[in-house]
Each structure stands twice: as structure tokens, then as C-alpha cells.
Amino acid sequence: MSMACQKCRQQLPLPPHSLLFRCECGNLIPLGNGERSLPVQEHGRFSSKMRRFRNKFRRNSSRNNSLSPSPSVSPRLSLIFTKPPPSGKRAFLCGVTYKKEKFRLKGTLHDVSTMKELLLRKFNFADDSILILAEEEAYKPPTRKNILEAFKWLMADLKSGDSLVFYFSGHGLRQPDFSNDELDGFDETICPLDFRTKGMIIDNAINDILVKPLIPGVTLHAIIDSCHSGTVLDLPWVYKENKWDDNRPPSGTNKGTSGGRAICFSACKDNQLAADTSAFSAEKTMTGAMTYTFIKALWENPDITYQGLLDYMHKAIEKVNKARCPLLKVLQRKIDQEPVLSSSEKFDTNIRFKL
């Protein structure tokens, strides 16, 4: 089935399970049937099982009300974490395995452990300055409520000189944008453990909670290993082909900070999937492709720059793809992702990476 855009007259395929559809010319086309849920394109960290969940999720999405999780929910949360956030360096690491689901991930707990080790040993974070959510008894579960409360913990009592880190390893989705905030017409999201019932956390909310409050002298580094994560912090500038591209929203909404700086390394472009793979490990340990290459680059190159880090990840993924056995290429899926660097402001990417 197809229909014509009234603005540019282009014939468009009619997507299922949708209320509105955005044409390439930017025109929003109402499709009727207000009882249908909104479409969700593709699914989180690379998993074929995740695709099987699509239709079920669409049927439930209208009940979940995940399209507009209000950022204002954060200040009303009662903080469940007993330790106060230390000044200076602190990090929130979140690994979601989805243990009881068919689309479970196998590498996220390993990802969180190796990221913690990197922060402790290379960047001199204190153990009590790292807050972890994971599906293990030692940690609180990465539910939507707990993630939002951990955001609050990370952003509490900011002082000039603070260095903040947010790391997420899990599924990511995207959904139609109806606020004219996205150049491509889609909002990106991260998926908490209970996202099917409590909803996803969309990029608008992440920007409001983690980016806008950053005051002068405070820097946030986000490392997001999930699908569709290229602009999941909604930062105004995206680094493409060795230059900064303007990613500011068409609506003119301010997506910047309050004087601080936010920098994000994402696993892939907004329209790509991120791999949960054992391709990088001789022991066949499952890990996120982006997480593995990011950490390996930092251990091997003590003085690596932002540009060097981005280049290293691209080349490592390309190398693994070229090394696939020609006879097994049908079974050995190509890792089709390009890590992305984005920022709240343009900066010289040849400076040394530091946390």
C-alpha cells in the first residue's frame, strides 16, 4: 500500500502501526486509526531475537506512554542510593542484560566490569565514586526509576572541576519525533530493564537531565553502547568526516549546557545497529563492539586524542569485518556500525582524551 505526500506529491509506502508518517520533505502525514500504536524501528544492541519482540511491543506501546517521558520527573524522585555523590570525579555505569527476555544480551555485565576497571586503574576514579546498576545481586536493577534516580545522583551538587561519566550498555530504539527536534524525524532512546511496562528514556529527557544542568567547569563524558545511539544525548554538534556538523534542532530548542561541556561517544549512527559479539575475543567472550574497541584503544595508547580514539574504533571494526572467513560469511554477520562523536560545543579533536 502507498499514499502521496500532499506537499511534494511523492508516492510513499504506508507503514503499519502508525498514526503519523514523516516524508523526506519533512511533511507529517496523518494516517488515521487513532487506536494504533506508534512504530518502533529496529531494536537494541544487535540481537535477532529482538526483532521478534517488535510486534508485541507495538501492541503494548500505547499503554506504555513511552513517547514523552517528562524530564520533570527527575526532581521529584526520592533518591534511593545511600552514598552521596563525591565531588571531583564520579561515574554512573549501567548494564542491562534483560535476563528474562528472549532478546537478552550476553555482554553487558562484562562491559560494565571492564569499564569500571578502566576508570579505577587508568583515570584514578575512587571506588566509591562509581555507581553501578546491573542485574546482579550486588547491584540495584537498571529499572527506569533507578536509572532516573542514578541520573539525579550523578548530577547532584555540581562544582566547577567535576568530571562526570555516564556509561550505558543495553538495547536502544528509535521512534517518530513530533516536536520538530530531530533533523531525521526520529527520537533515539535507551531501554531500561522494565521498558516494556514503564517506558523507554528518550533523548529529549536525557538532554534535559544530563546536559542542560552542566555548569561552567564541569565536563560530562557519555559512552553509549546501544543501537540508534548516534545522537542519543541530542547534542548540538556531531563530528563527521573530520569536521563538526550542525545538529541543532529545526525547532530552535536549546540543546546545549549551562556553561559546561558534554561529549558523547556512541556505538553507531542513529540508523544503525550495534553489535553484541565475541568477534574481538580469542576466548569468545561476548562484549559490545564499541565498548571493547573503546577500552582497548585507551589501554594501548596512553596519550590518545579524541580523533585518535574515534579512528581506532572505526579501524578495529573494519579489521574484524575483513578477517571474517569467506566460507562462513553467511553465518558470521558483518558488524555494520560506525562509532559517532558528538558534543555540546565544537572543540579541537586532536587534544588528548581525558576523564
Secondary structure in CASP SS format (residue, H / E / C, confidence):
PFRMAT SS
TARGET T0000
AUTHOR 0000-0000-0000
METHOD secondary structure of the structure
MODEL  1
M C 1.00
S E 1.00
M E 1.00
A E 1.00
C C 1.00
Q C 1.00
K C 1.00
C C 1.00
R C 1.00
Q C 1.00
Q E 1.00
L E 1.00
P E 1.00
L C 1.00
P C 1.00
P C 1.00
H C 1.00
S C 1.00
L C 1.00
L E 1.00
F E 1.00
R E 1.00
C C 1.00
E C 1.00
C C 1.00
G C 1.00
N C 1.00
L E 1.00
I E 1.00
P E 1.00
L C 1.00
G C 1.00
N C 1.00
G C 1.00
E C 1.00
R C 1.00
S C 1.00
L C 1.00
P C 1.00
V C 1.00
Q C 1.00
E C 1.00
H C 1.00
G C 1.00
R C 1.00
F E 1.00
S C 1.00
S H 1.00
K H 1.00
M H 1.00
R H 1.00
R H 1.00
F C 1.00
R H 1.00
N H 1.00
K H 1.00
F H 1.00
R H 1.00
R H 1.00
N H 1.00
S H 1.00
S H 1.00
R H 1.00
N H 1.00
N C 1.00
S C 1.00
L C 1.00
S C 1.00
P C 1.00
S C 1.00
P H 1.00
S H 1.00
V H 1.00
S H 1.00
P H 1.00
R H 1.00
L C 1.00
S C 1.00
L C 1.00
I C 1.00
F C 1.00
T C 1.00
K C 1.00
P C 1.00
P C 1.00
P C 1.00
S C 1.00
G C 1.00
K E 1.00
R E 1.00
A E 1.00
F E 1.00
L E 1.00
C E 1.00
G E 1.00
V C 1.00
T C 1.00
Y C 1.00
K C 1.00
K C 1.00
E C 1.00
K C 1.00
F C 1.00
R C 1.00
L C 1.00
K C 1.00
G C 1.00
T H 1.00
L H 1.00
H H 1.00
D H 1.00
V H 1.00
S H 1.00
T H 1.00
M H 1.00
K H 1.00
E H 1.00
L H 1.00
L H 1.00
L H 1.00
R H 1.00
K C 1.00
F C 1.00
N C 1.00
F C 1.00
A C 1.00
D H 1.00
D H 1.00
S H 1.00
I E 1.00
L E 1.00
I E 1.00
L E 1.00
A C 1.00
E C 1.00
E C 1.00
E C 1.00
A C 1.00
Y C 1.00
K E 1.00
P C 1.00
P C 1.00
T C 1.00
R H 1.00
K H 1.00
N H 1.00
I H 1.00
L H 1.00
E H 1.00
A H 1.00
F H 1.00
K H 1.00
W H 1.00
L H 1.00
M H 1.00
A C 1.00
D C 1.00
L C 1.00
K C 1.00
S C 1.00
G C 1.00
D C 1.00
S E 1.00
L E 1.00
V E 1.00
F E 1.00
Y E 1.00
F E 1.00
S E 1.00
G C 1.00
H C 1.00
G E 1.00
L E 1.00
R E 1.00
Q E 1.00
P E 1.00
D C 1.00
F C 1.00
S C 1.00
N C 1.00
D C 1.00
E C 1.00
L C 1.00
D C 1.00
G C 1.00
F E 1.00
D E 1.00
E E 1.00
T E 1.00
I E 1.00
C C 1.00
P C 1.00
L C 1.00
D C 1.00
F H 1.00
R H 1.00
T H 1.00
K H 1.00
G C 1.00
M C 1.00
I E 1.00
I E 1.00
D H 1.00
N H 1.00
A H 1.00
I H 1.00
N H 1.00
D H 1.00
I H 1.00
L H 1.00
V H 1.00
K C 1.00
P C 1.00
L C 1.00
I C 1.00
P C 1.00
G C 1.00
V C 1.00
T E 1.00
L E 1.00
H E 1.00
A E 1.00
I E 1.00
I E 1.00
D E 1.00
S C 1.00
C C 1.00
H C 1.00
S C 1.00
G C 1.00
T C 1.00
V C 1.00
L C 1.00
D C 1.00
L C 1.00
P C 1.00
W E 1.00
V E 1.00
Y E 1.00
K E 1.00
E C 1.00
N C 1.00
K E 1.00
W E 1.00
D E 1.00
D E 1.00
N C 1.00
R C 1.00
P C 1.00
P C 1.00
S C 1.00
G C 1.00
T C 1.00
N C 1.00
K C 1.00
G C 1.00
T C 1.00
S C 1.00
G C 1.00
G C 1.00
R E 1.00
A E 1.00
I E 1.00
C E 1.00
F E 1.00
S E 1.00
A C 1.00
C C 1.00
K C 1.00
D C 1.00
N C 1.00
Q C 1.00
L C 1.00
A C 1.00
A E 1.00
D E 1.00
T E 1.00
S C 1.00
A C 1.00
F C 1.00
S C 1.00
A C 1.00
E C 1.00
K C 1.00
T C 1.00
M C 1.00
T E 1.00
G E 1.00
A H 1.00
M H 1.00
T H 1.00
Y H 1.00
T H 1.00
F H 1.00
I H 1.00
K H 1.00
A H 1.00
L H 1.00
W H 1.00
E H 1.00
N C 1.00
P C 1.00
D C 1.00
I C 1.00
T E 1.00
Y H 1.00
Q H 1.00
G H 1.00
L H 1.00
L H 1.00
D H 1.00
Y H 1.00
M H 1.00
H H 1.00
K H 1.00
A H 1.00
I H 1.00
E H 1.00
K H 1.00
V H 1.00
N H 1.00
K H 1.00
A C 1.00
R C 1.00
C C 1.00
P H 1.00
L H 1.00
L H 1.00
K C 1.00
V C 1.00
L C 1.00
Q C 1.00
R C 1.00
K C 1.00
I C 1.00
D C 1.00
Q C 1.00
E C 1.00
P C 1.00
V E 1.00
L E 1.00
S E 1.00
S E 1.00
S C 1.00
E C 1.00
K C 1.00
F C 1.00
D C 1.00
T C 1.00
N C 1.00
I C 1.00
R E 1.00
F C 1.00
K C 1.00
L C 1.00
END
